[in-house]
Amino acid sequence: MSPPPSGPGFRTKREAAIDTLREAIRSGRYAPGQSLRQVQLVQDLGLSSTPAREAVLELLARGVLVQESHRSVRVAELDLDRLRDIYRVRALLETEAARLGTAKISDEGIEEMKELLQRMLEAKRTGDIDAAARADVEFRHMLYAAGGNSILVDLIDQTWNLFPGSILWNIPGRMMQSLKEHRGILDAVRRRDPTAAGYAIENHLLSALAALEAHVASFAKRSSASARPQS
């Protein structure tokens, strides 16, 4: 009998299912607070039942999903205290990754970041939020991976999976502001200024957190108003 496939490009069914479910949550296909059932995941995402169950258990352990009943879970809701904790950790990790990456990134890597920023601009013009979000992730991953610290990059990837970043792109005005911040990041990288790049990433994250805080507060206010009895 031949040995099972292995190597850096191989993923087990369990790993593939985890990535598929995680991406569905990250992209906003499943919204914060939405209830999910295993049969739904099997149908929606084309997963087998056992890998789907294992993916749910993994994301429950990571806090991305919350147990609702024996057969149902829900996507973790937007909790401000949790969001602030996530962004504090991200700021620590990503500013360091930006400094390392800026010191080591190749000219080709900088050109790729420039092209990814152009893709974000084009996605904004066409209203393709999914494409903008994908280019955003690739833009930052290109910079962070250039630093050569794979453990740091893995930790950053884990923090990204704790919160569906697509929500940010749907907040009015946030996409335009984010593009301005990305230009600042790229400018610092092109000047090969690690300190400025770290500052630009930190500013980007703090700006995103402020937008999320305002969004959550506005949503809570609207929900409270709609719940009041009409006189």
C-alpha atoms as one frame of an Amber mdcrd trajectory, in Angstrom:
protein
   0.000   0.000   0.000   1.358   3.406  -0.928   1.796   5.995   1.858  -0.744
   8.842   2.181   0.080  12.099   0.400   2.217  14.500   2.359   4.225  17.668
   1.908   3.692  21.410   2.292   0.953  21.589  -0.367  -1.145  18.716   0.982
  -4.152  19.292   3.248  -6.238  16.641   4.954 -10.030  16.745   4.554 -10.210
  18.093   8.099  -7.781  20.940   7.357  -9.574  21.772   4.107 -12.922  21.863
   5.926 -11.527  24.155   8.640 -10.128  26.536   6.010 -13.383  26.511   4.023
 -15.594  27.257   7.043 -13.171  29.829   8.396 -13.084  31.653   5.053 -16.903
  31.617   4.849 -17.010  33.385   8.219 -14.104  35.713   7.456 -15.669  36.790
   4.147 -19.028  37.529   5.795 -20.962  34.696   4.130 -22.004  33.724   7.649
 -22.694  36.849   9.707 -21.891  37.444  13.392 -24.607  35.883  15.557 -25.931
  33.673  12.731 -26.982  30.165  13.762 -25.478  27.272  11.832 -26.322  23.590
  11.630 -24.029  20.867  10.383 -26.432  19.843   7.620 -26.395  23.461   6.403
 -22.595  23.504   6.256 -22.536  20.229   4.340 -24.970  21.636   1.767 -23.604
  25.188   1.543 -19.898  24.444   1.489 -19.835  21.003  -0.109 -18.216  19.384
   2.919 -18.486  15.792   4.074 -20.216  15.311   7.427 -17.191  14.183   9.444
 -14.809  16.967   8.282 -17.632  19.492   8.769 -18.099  18.328  12.361 -14.349
  18.491  12.986 -14.177  22.006  11.518 -16.973  23.147  13.827 -15.187  21.693
  16.876 -11.934  23.427  15.891 -13.582  26.826  15.430 -15.506  26.387  18.682
 -12.167  25.863  20.441 -10.814  29.041  18.817 -13.841  31.128  19.837 -14.885
  31.812  16.243 -18.074  29.787  16.844 -20.191  29.568  19.999 -22.224  26.547
  21.095 -25.952  27.241  20.890 -27.514  23.806  21.329 -26.597  20.166  20.863
 -26.999  20.380  17.093 -26.525  24.085  16.461 -23.774  26.658  16.827 -23.617
  30.344  15.973 -20.944  32.673  14.685 -19.461  34.693  17.552 -21.072  38.116
  17.793 -19.266  41.444  17.685 -18.340  42.079  21.299 -16.480  45.358  21.810
 -14.263  44.131  24.632 -13.287  41.091  22.574 -12.667  43.242  19.503 -10.396
  45.552  21.475  -8.423  42.578  22.797  -8.060  41.170  19.269  -6.824  44.476
  17.910  -4.369  44.997  20.768  -2.821  41.621  19.999  -2.856  42.354  16.264
  -1.093  45.666  16.840   1.689  43.948  18.788   2.189  41.244  16.186   1.649
  43.178  12.977   3.798  46.203  13.784   6.713  43.844  14.440   5.969  41.865
  11.260   5.820  45.117   9.258   9.204  46.239  10.584  10.803  42.882   9.796
   9.199  42.692   6.378  10.172  46.228   5.383  13.815  45.497   6.204  13.884
  42.370   4.033  11.296  42.646   1.271  12.572  42.414  -2.293  11.954  44.937
  -5.060   9.675  42.339  -6.654   7.708  42.061  -3.413   7.202  45.827  -3.321
   5.950  45.764  -6.902   3.507  42.995  -5.965   2.213  45.100  -3.050   1.773
  48.003  -5.481  -0.253  45.773  -7.819  -2.396  44.524  -4.931  -3.156  48.102
  -3.894  -4.188  48.774  -7.490  -6.513  45.750  -7.298  -8.096  47.223  -4.155
  -8.651  50.527  -5.948 -10.224  48.759  -8.918 -12.427  46.673  -6.601 -13.653
  49.872  -4.931 -14.563  51.341  -8.322 -16.557  48.253  -9.276 -18.062  47.734
  -5.811 -16.513  44.254  -5.486 -16.027  44.093  -1.720 -14.902  40.450  -1.748
 -12.110  41.236  -4.227 -11.022  44.247  -2.162 -10.893  42.155   1.016  -8.848
  39.412  -0.686  -6.347  41.923  -2.083  -6.074  43.546   1.366  -5.166  40.223
   2.998  -2.614  39.437   0.257  -1.096  42.938   0.542  -0.366  42.555   4.254
   0.616  38.897   3.980   3.178  39.776   1.287   4.813  42.281   3.643   4.703
  40.104   6.747   5.972  36.947   5.031   8.973  38.885   3.703  10.265  39.122
   7.275  11.003  35.403   7.272   9.415  34.622  10.668   6.822  31.949   9.837
   5.688  31.564  13.466   4.877  35.275  13.649   2.937  35.063  10.377   0.992
  32.015  11.633   0.029  33.865  14.828  -1.156  36.852  12.796  -3.224  34.555
  10.599  -4.871  33.120  13.722  -5.873  36.598  14.938  -7.349  37.400  11.509
  -9.571  34.345  11.862 -11.028  35.563  15.159 -13.118  38.216  13.452 -14.802
  38.486  10.003 -12.876  41.401   8.516 -15.358  41.783   5.654 -17.574  43.740
   8.065 -15.104  46.627   7.902 -15.383  46.940   4.150 -19.164  47.343   4.460
 -18.967  50.274   6.887 -19.718  53.493   4.938 -16.531  55.420   4.212 -14.223
  52.770   5.622 -13.001  51.441   2.287 -11.846  54.895   1.166 -10.069  55.502
   4.471  -8.461  52.065   4.369  -7.085  52.696   0.885  -5.461  55.930   2.100
  -3.880  53.996   4.965  -2.628  51.303   2.589  -0.952  53.996   0.489   0.833
  55.190   3.635   1.982  51.643   4.416   3.275  51.114   0.887   5.048  54.479
   0.910   6.941  53.543   4.085   7.856  50.139   2.648   9.075  51.668  -0.634
  11.281  54.032   1.379  12.481  50.944   3.317  11.728  52.654   6.620  10.826
  49.898   9.128   9.867  52.347  11.881   7.499  54.267   9.591   6.011  51.017
   8.264   5.328  49.762  11.784   3.710  53.082  12.675   1.592  53.012   9.491
   0.329  49.500  10.284  -0.459  50.473  13.884  -2.334  53.566  12.676  -4.263
  51.412  10.181  -5.336  48.976  12.913  -6.324  51.707  15.376  -8.344  53.417
  12.649 -10.095  50.133  11.840 -10.884  49.537  15.513 -12.347  53.047  15.855
 -14.581  52.396  12.834 -15.714  49.078  14.325 -16.444  50.654  17.706 -18.594
  53.329  16.069 -20.328  50.695  13.928 -21.132  48.430  16.897 -22.327  51.377
  18.991 -24.571  52.567  16.148 -25.965  49.075  15.627 -26.691  48.697  19.365
 -28.425  52.087  19.407 -30.625  51.171  16.426 -31.482  47.800  17.949 -32.423
  49.447  21.253 -34.615  52.009  19.512 -36.453  49.371  17.478 -37.067  47.292
  20.601 -38.856  50.124  22.438 -42.656  49.834  22.475 -44.391  52.350  20.239
 -46.616  54.881  22.029
